[in-house]
Amino acid sequence: MNKAMYDTNMLNHWRQPGDVRWRDVLKGQGENTPQTRLVVPLCVVDELDRQKYGQGDLARKAATAIRFLERTLHNSRPGHPVPLREGVTLEIWVDTNNRGGDTDLSILRCAADLANLHPTTGARVLTDDIGMRLRAQQMDLRTVRLHEDHRKKGTALNGQPPQTG
């Protein structure tokens, strides 16, 4: 089973987790597994919560991501994954020791903890952030990127302004 730790930008700027064909995504990156466990660290929920009170597009996207998580996980018990689609589950990582301060580092620590709990399969960090990928590499964590067709419309691509119309 693959385990992927979500970065905040992935919930804001990319398709919702249930809309992604994870088996195909991971197979395209050389991993063939029928099961994917998607994990959202509690510090990501904190960051989304702070962002939703801001201005503009990011606030709207953060609010949408928070509503998605609430709708999807509303009947779940802490630490128990919720099925999103066949072979894919979603859960919140409730380790409260890694909250506050540097959110990226907290996400990486959560991924490292998850990898330590599952040494044979490890954990991946799902991010499109270059700095996060470099930090993950230095912590000996693997990263996963989604193909551009999974990006939400109107989101900047490679530093270019968002497309309109």
C-alpha positions as CSV (number, residue, x, y, z in Angstrom):
1,M,0.0,0.0,0.0
2,N,1.3,3.4,-0.9
3,K,1.0,6.2,1.6
4,A,1.0,9.8,0.5
5,M,1.2,12.8,2.8
6,Y,-0.6,15.8,1.4
7,D,1.0,19.3,1.2
8,T,-1.3,22.3,1.6
9,N,-0.7,23.5,-2.0
10,M,-2.0,20.2,-3.3
11,L,-5.4,20.7,-1.7
12,N,-5.6,24.3,-2.8
13,H,-4.4,24.1,-6.4
14,W,-5.0,20.5,-7.6
15,R,-8.1,18.3,-8.1
16,Q,-9.7,17.0,-5.0
17,P,-8.2,13.7,-3.8
18,G,-11.3,11.6,-4.8
19,D,-11.1,12.9,-8.4
20,V,-7.6,11.5,-9.0
21,R,-6.9,8.0,-10.3
22,W,-4.1,7.3,-7.9
23,R,-3.2,3.9,-9.2
24,D,-2.5,5.4,-12.6
25,V,-0.6,8.3,-11.1
26,L,1.6,6.1,-9.1
27,K,2.0,3.5,-11.8
28,G,3.3,6.3,-14.0
29,Q,6.0,7.0,-11.4
30,G,7.1,3.4,-11.3
31,E,4.9,2.1,-8.4
32,N,2.4,-0.6,-8.9
33,T,0.0,-1.0,-6.0
34,P,-3.7,-1.4,-5.8
35,Q,-4.1,0.5,-2.5
36,T,-3.3,4.2,-1.7
37,R,-3.6,5.7,1.7
38,L,-3.9,9.5,1.5
39,V,-3.0,11.4,4.7
40,V,-3.6,15.0,5.6
41,P,-1.5,16.2,8.5
42,L,-3.4,18.3,11.1
43,C,-1.0,21.2,10.5
44,V,-2.3,21.3,6.9
45,V,-5.9,21.7,8.2
46,D,-4.5,24.5,10.4
47,E,-2.9,26.2,7.4
48,L,-6.0,25.9,5.3
49,D,-8.0,27.3,8.1
50,R,-5.7,30.4,8.3
51,Q,-5.7,30.8,4.6
52,K,-9.5,30.8,4.2
53,Y,-9.8,34.0,6.1
54,G,-7.5,35.8,3.7
55,Q,-8.4,37.6,0.5
56,G,-8.9,36.5,-3.1
57,D,-8.4,33.2,-4.9
58,L,-6.3,31.5,-2.2
59,A,-8.9,32.1,0.5
60,R,-11.6,30.7,-1.8
61,K,-9.6,27.6,-2.6
62,A,-8.6,27.0,1.1
63,A,-12.3,27.3,2.1
64,T,-13.2,24.8,-0.6
65,A,-10.5,22.4,0.6
66,I,-11.7,22.7,4.2
67,R,-15.3,22.0,3.2
68,F,-14.2,19.0,1.1
69,L,-12.3,17.5,4.1
70,E,-15.3,18.2,6.4
71,R,-17.8,16.6,4.0
72,T,-15.6,13.6,3.4
73,L,-14.4,12.9,6.9
74,H,-17.6,14.0,8.9
75,N,-18.4,10.5,10.1
76,S,-14.9,9.2,10.5
77,R,-13.2,8.3,13.8
78,P,-9.8,9.8,14.5
79,G,-7.0,7.7,13.0
80,H,-9.4,5.7,10.8
81,P,-9.2,6.1,7.0
82,V,-12.4,6.9,4.9
83,P,-12.8,5.3,1.5
84,L,-12.7,7.8,-1.4
85,R,-13.0,5.4,-4.2
86,E,-11.9,1.8,-4.8
87,G,-8.4,1.3,-3.4
88,V,-8.1,4.9,-2.1
89,T,-8.6,6.1,1.5
90,L,-8.2,9.5,3.1
91,E,-7.5,10.4,6.8
92,I,-6.2,13.1,9.0
93,W,-2.9,12.5,10.7
94,V,-3.6,13.8,14.2
95,D,-0.1,14.0,15.7
96,T,-0.4,17.3,17.5
97,N,3.4,17.6,18.3
98,N,4.2,18.9,14.8
99,R,1.7,21.9,14.8
100,G,2.8,25.5,14.5
101,G,5.9,27.1,13.2
102,D,7.2,25.8,9.9
103,T,4.3,23.9,8.3
104,D,6.4,22.3,5.6
105,L,8.8,20.9,8.2
106,S,5.8,19.6,10.2
107,I,4.5,17.9,7.1
108,L,7.9,16.3,6.4
109,R,8.1,15.1,10.1
110,C,4.7,13.6,9.8
111,A,5.7,11.8,6.6
112,A,8.9,10.6,8.3
113,D,6.9,9.2,11.2
114,L,4.5,7.4,8.8
115,A,7.5,6.0,6.9
116,N,9.0,4.8,10.2
117,L,5.7,3.0,11.0
118,H,5.8,1.3,7.6
119,P,9.4,0.7,6.8
120,T,8.8,-1.7,3.9
121,T,6.7,0.7,1.9
122,G,7.6,4.0,3.4
123,A,5.6,7.2,2.8
124,R,5.6,9.8,0.0
125,V,5.2,13.5,0.2
126,L,2.6,14.7,-2.3
127,T,3.8,18.2,-3.3
128,D,4.5,20.5,-6.3
129,D,6.6,22.8,-4.2
130,I,10.3,22.7,-5.3
131,G,11.6,23.7,-1.9
132,M,9.5,21.0,-0.2
133,R,10.8,18.4,-2.7
134,L,14.4,19.4,-1.8
135,R,13.8,19.3,1.9
136,A,12.1,15.9,1.5
137,Q,15.1,14.5,-0.4
138,Q,17.4,15.7,2.4
139,M,15.2,13.7,4.9
140,D,15.4,10.6,2.6
141,L,11.6,10.9,1.8
142,R,10.2,10.2,-1.6
143,T,7.9,12.7,-3.3
144,V,5.0,12.3,-5.7
145,R,3.9,14.9,-8.2
146,L,0.7,15.0,-10.2
147,H,0.6,15.6,-13.9
148,E,-0.4,19.1,-15.0
149,D,-3.8,17.9,-16.1
150,H,-4.7,17.4,-12.5
151,R,-4.2,21.0,-11.7
152,K,-7.3,23.2,-11.1
153,K,-8.1,25.6,-13.9
154,G,-6.9,29.1,-13.4
155,T,-3.9,28.1,-11.3
156,A,-0.5,29.5,-12.2
157,L,1.7,27.1,-14.2
158,N,5.5,27.3,-13.8
159,G,5.4,30.9,-12.6
160,Q,3.1,32.1,-15.4
161,P,-0.1,34.0,-14.6
162,P,-3.3,32.0,-14.4
163,Q,-5.2,31.5,-17.6
164,T,-8.5,33.3,-17.9
165,G,-11.6,32.5,-19.8
